[in-house]
Amino acid sequence: MNLPLRILLTADPEIPVPPRLYGGIERIVDGIAVELRLRGHKVGLVAHPDSTCEVEQLFPWPGARSERVRDSLMNTWTLLEAVRLFKPDVVHSFARLAFLAPLLAMRVPAIMSYQRRTGGRKLRIAQSIGGRAFQFTALSEFIAAMGREAGGRWSVIPNFTDTGYYRFVPDVPPDAPLVFLSRVERIKGAHTAIAIAQQSGRRLIIAGNQVDTAEGRDYWCTEIEPSLEPGKIDYIGAVDDAQKNELLGAAAALLVPVEWGEPFGIVFAEALACGTPVISCPLGAVPEVVRHGEHGFLVGCVAEGVEAVSRLGEISRAACRQWVERKFSRGVVVGQYEQLYLELLKASR
């Protein structure tokens, strides 16, 4: 196998790579591109026109919305042209499966990575068209299981966090606050975090954007805002990366008791990278990121959450950091993608 490889990455057209504020998938794509280039590979990128990711060549999407039929047709053609011009060894897509359709028929080696829930016979059809030159990845076993049920070849490669950016904090004061950092909506469990903090007698800092829908506004007005109390339950709004680094590092625990199946939950890995234990619920991929009793606690109700807060001293902050370095650092994760590229190229020849 000839090295270095030529890798063409794709991201959805809605948000630049890297994102200016929120954009988890776009942040992952940017990190993959950076790491692949550090390893000597040549990287092209098909993404939002305002993307500033440093690559050998940027191919901007002409269609701004993934769900519009006309935009999707234009973007499918753009990806085909990008392949013709960049001549990649592998196309690695974090965008829409439909954009890959002509490439699958041409048996161009390609990987489709899912960062969200998936399913449907489209997966089986894509695999049958792409054959040995095509396969799927998922960011967790939770998501991969959905994909396998529909069809296709699946590998699990998790998301990563930048361990060079997130600072390890070995100790925090006894009165360090609990932190809720996520979208402030019911499925993320902000109301449960408030109840746990109140019954524990601990300060809670809530950070994250509110949801601007009728349901989201009602949730905020009836279940969050009435509980806010300066110095006890504080809401500080959305935070940028620097603020997130400070907030997570200074926390006694990240408290996000989710009520849905998390596809991954990158904020959990970010907290652990700071050495901060996590209190959440054993739903979705959370148990793949947080081992109960080792990196925090996975609870099923408010009472169990209160007990978990009282047991935070049992968790080694150093062990939390080491877990992320072994499993969720950028170098480890991109190394897994690199190995998959080589295996796919070998299988497709």
HUZINOR-V214495 format. One record per pair of residues at least 24 apart in sequence whose ideal C-beta (glycine too) atoms are under 8 Angstrom apart, sorted by sequence separation. I is the first residue (numbers start at 1). J is the second residue. D is the distance in whole Angstrom. If there is no record, write none. Layout:
BEGIN
[[I:J:D] [I:J:D]]
END
This chain:
BEGIN
[[9:33:6] [29:53:7] [72:96:7] [75:99:5] [79:103:7] [105:129:6] [107:131:6] [109:133:5] [110:134:5] [111:135:6] [112:136:5] [113:137:5] [114:138:5] [115:139:5] [123:147:6] [127:151:6] [178:202:5] [180:204:6] [184:208:5] [252:276:8] [253:277:5] [254:278:5] [255:279:5] [256:280:5] [257:281:5] [259:283:7] [260:284:7] [261:285:8] [262:286:5] [264:288:8] [265:289:6] [272:296:8] [295:319:7] [296:320:8] [76:101:6] [83:108:6] [97:122:6] [101:126:8] [104:129:4] [108:133:7] [109:134:7] [111:136:7] [112:137:7] [113:138:7] [114:139:7] [118:143:7] [127:152:4] [177:202:7] [178:203:7] [179:204:7] [180:205:7] [183:208:5] [184:209:7] [249:274:4] [251:276:5] [252:277:8] [253:278:7] [254:279:7] [255:280:8] [258:283:6] [264:289:7] [294:319:6] [295:320:5] [59:85:8] [72:98:6] [76:102:7] [97:123:8] [100:126:7] [104:130:4] [107:133:4] [111:137:6] [113:139:7] [117:143:7] [124:150:6] [126:152:7] [127:153:6] [177:203:4] [178:204:5] [179:205:5] [180:206:5] [181:207:5] [182:208:5] [183:209:6] [184:210:5] [185:211:5] [244:270:7] [248:274:5] [249:275:7] [253:279:5] [254:280:8] [258:284:7] [279:305:6] [59:86:7] [72:99:7] [107:134:8] [116:143:7] [119:146:5] [123:150:4] [124:151:3] [177:204:6] [178:205:7] [180:207:7] [181:208:6] [183:210:8] [184:211:7] [206:233:7] [249:276:7] [17:45:6] [57:85:8] [101:129:8] [115:143:8] [118:146:6] [119:147:7] [122:150:8] [123:151:5] [124:152:6] [175:203:7] [177:205:5] [179:207:7] [180:208:7] [183:211:6] [191:219:8] [203:231:7] [204:232:7] [206:234:7] [207:235:8] [209:237:8] [248:276:5] [258:286:7] [295:323:6] [7:36:6] [57:86:6] [66:95:7] [97:126:6] [104:133:8] [114:143:6] [117:146:6] [118:147:5] [121:150:7] [123:152:5] [186:215:8] [198:227:7] [203:232:6] [204:233:5] [205:234:5] [206:235:5] [207:236:5] [208:237:8] [209:238:5] [245:274:7] [279:308:5] [294:323:7] [17:47:5] [56:86:8] [66:96:5] [100:130:8] [104:134:6] [119:149:7] [120:150:6] [121:151:7] [194:224:7] [203:233:8] [204:234:7] [206:236:7] [207:237:7] [208:238:6] [279:309:7] [16:47:7] [17:48:7] [119:150:5] [185:216:6] [203:234:7] [205:236:6] [207:238:7] [208:239:8] [16:48:4] [46:78:7] [118:150:7] [184:216:8] [191:223:4] [207:239:5] [291:323:7] [15:48:6] [16:49:8] [18:51:8] [46:79:6] [114:147:7] [186:219:6] [190:223:8] [191:224:7] [194:227:5] [7:41:6] [9:43:6] [11:45:7] [13:47:7] [14:48:7] [16:50:4] [17:51:4] [18:52:7] [100:134:8] [185:219:6] [190:224:6] [198:232:8] [4:39:8] [6:41:7] [7:42:7] [8:43:8] [9:44:7] [10:45:7] [11:46:8] [13:48:6] [16:51:5] [17:52:8] [18:53:6] [184:219:8] [197:232:8] [198:233:7] [277:312:6] [4:40:4] [5:41:5] [6:42:5] [7:43:5] [8:44:4] [9:45:5] [10:46:4] [11:47:4] [16:52:7] [17:53:5] [46:82:5] [184:220:6] [191:227:8] [197:233:7] [207:243:8] [3:40:7] [4:41:4] [5:42:7] [6:43:8] [7:44:7] [8:45:8] [9:46:7] [10:47:7] [11:48:7] [186:223:8] [207:244:8] [3:41:8] [4:42:6] [6:44:7] [8:46:7] [9:47:8] [44:82:7] [277:315:4] [194:233:6] [289:328:8] [11:51:8] [184:224:6] [207:247:6] [277:317:7] [276:317:7] [44:86:4] [205:247:7] [254:296:8] [257:299:7] [275:317:3] [253:296:7] [275:318:7] [277:320:6] [44:88:6] [113:157:8] [115:159:7] [276:320:7] [275:320:5] [9:55:8] [205:251:8] [275:321:5] [273:320:8] [274:321:8] [13:61:4] [257:305:6] [272:320:4] [273:321:6] [46:95:7] [271:320:8] [272:321:7] [13:63:6] [14:64:7] [202:252:7] [255:305:7] [13:64:6] [14:65:7] [184:235:8] [204:255:7] [272:323:6] [273:324:4] [13:65:7] [14:66:7] [272:324:5] [13:66:6] [12:66:6] [255:309:8] [253:308:8] [269:324:6] [273:328:8] [253:309:7] [272:328:8] [252:309:8] [13:71:7] [181:239:7] [197:255:7] [196:255:6] [253:312:6] [269:328:5] [32:92:8] [252:312:6] [196:257:7] [13:75:6] [193:255:5] [181:244:7] [193:256:7] [193:257:6] [29:94:5] [192:257:4] [28:94:7] [181:247:7] [181:248:7] [189:256:6] [192:259:8] [179:247:6] [188:256:6] [189:257:4] [10:79:7] [25:94:5] [179:248:7] [189:258:5] [188:258:6] [189:259:5] [187:258:7] [188:259:8] [179:251:4] [187:259:5] [177:250:7] [178:251:7] [181:254:6] [186:259:6] [187:260:4] [8:82:6] [176:250:6] [177:251:6] [178:252:6] [179:253:7] [180:254:8] [182:256:5] [8:83:7] [176:251:6] [177:252:7] [178:253:5] [179:254:6] [180:255:5] [181:256:7] [165:241:7] [176:252:4] [178:254:8] [179:255:7] [180:256:6] [178:255:5] [8:86:5] [167:245:6] [172:250:6] [166:245:6] [172:251:7] [6:86:7] [8:88:4] [165:245:7] [169:249:4] [172:252:6] [6:87:6] [7:88:6] [10:91:7] [168:249:8] [169:250:7] [6:88:5] [7:89:7] [8:90:7] [10:92:7] [12:94:7] [13:95:7] [166:248:7] [167:249:6] [6:89:5] [7:90:6] [8:91:5] [9:92:5] [10:93:5] [11:94:5] [12:95:5] [166:249:8] [196:279:8] [5:89:5] [6:90:8] [8:92:7] [9:93:8] [10:94:6] [11:95:6] [12:96:7] [5:90:7] [7:92:6] [9:94:7] [10:95:4] [182:267:6] [181:267:5] [28:115:7] [10:99:7] [25:115:5] [181:271:8] [24:115:7] [179:271:8] [189:281:7] [179:276:8] [178:279:8] [199:302:7] [166:270:6] [172:276:8] [159:264:5] [161:266:6] [168:273:7] [169:274:6] [170:275:6] [200:305:8] [158:264:7] [168:274:6] [169:275:5] [196:302:6] [200:306:5] [159:266:5] [166:273:4] [167:274:6] [168:275:5] [169:276:7] [195:302:5] [199:306:5] [202:309:6] [161:269:4] [166:274:5] [160:269:8] [161:270:5] [196:305:4] [200:309:4] [159:269:7] [163:273:5] [192:302:6] [195:305:8] [196:306:6] [200:310:7] [162:273:8] [161:273:5] [197:309:8] [192:305:7] [196:309:7] [142:261:6] [142:262:8] [143:263:5] [142:263:7] [143:264:8] [140:263:6] [139:263:6] [140:264:5] [139:264:5] [31:160:6] [158:288:7] [28:159:6] [31:162:7] [158:289:8] [178:309:7] [28:160:7] [24:159:8] [142:284:5] [143:285:7] [142:285:4] [117:261:8] [140:284:7] [141:285:7] [140:285:3] [117:263:6] [139:285:7] [142:288:7] [171:317:7] [116:263:6] [141:288:6] [170:317:6] [115:263:7] [140:288:5] [169:317:7] [170:318:7] [115:264:7] [168:317:8] [168:318:8] [168:321:5] [163:321:8] [163:324:6] [163:325:6] [161:324:6] [163:329:5] [164:330:8] [161:328:6] [163:330:7] [160:328:5] [161:329:7] [162:330:6] [158:327:7] [159:328:7] [160:329:6] [161:330:8] [158:328:6] [160:330:5] [160:332:7] [160:333:4] [159:333:7] [160:334:7] [158:333:6] [157:333:6] [157:336:5] [157:337:6] [157:340:7] [155:340:6] [22:209:7] [137:337:8] [137:340:7] [135:340:8] [135:344:6] [133:344:7] [133:347:8] [132:347:5] [133:348:4] [22:238:8] [132:348:5] [21:238:7] [131:348:8] [21:240:7] [111:337:8] [111:340:7] [111:341:8] [109:341:8] [111:344:7] [109:344:5] [109:345:6] [109:348:5] [107:348:7] [24:266:6] [92:337:7] [92:341:8] [90:341:5] [89:341:7] [90:344:6] [90:345:7] [89:345:6] [35:330:5] [39:334:7] [34:330:8] [35:331:7] [41:338:8] [36:334:6] [31:330:5] [35:334:4] [39:338:7] [36:337:8] [32:334:6] [36:338:7] [31:334:8] [32:337:7] [5:338:8] [7:341:7] [5:341:6] [5:342:8] [5:345:8] [1:342:6] [1:345:6] [1:346:7]]
END
